[in-house]
Amino acid sequence: MISTVFLMAPAAMPRPLLDKYHTALLRVQKDPVIVKMLDQLRLTPPPPDQSVADVTKLAAEQIVAWEKPINSLAQ
């Protein structure tokens, strides 16, 4: 099983700030201490070349994939 964790930002966040934030997150996720912690949690860091557009697309796909199962629990 693969777990996905998203850090969200406001839709109006300026793109240069979003890019800086994303670059910092990718750098942190390569840190050996963080990699070990993620491994202990059974989480896999994203690919090192994953763009903001890639993350946005994956998040949208996950929303669609989980919408029906989650809504069925509320009925």
Secondary structure, 3 states (H helix, E strand, C coil): CCCCCCCCCCCCCCHHHHHHHHHHHHHHHCCHHHHHHHHHCCCCCCCCCCCHHHHHHHHHHHHHHHHHHHHHHCC
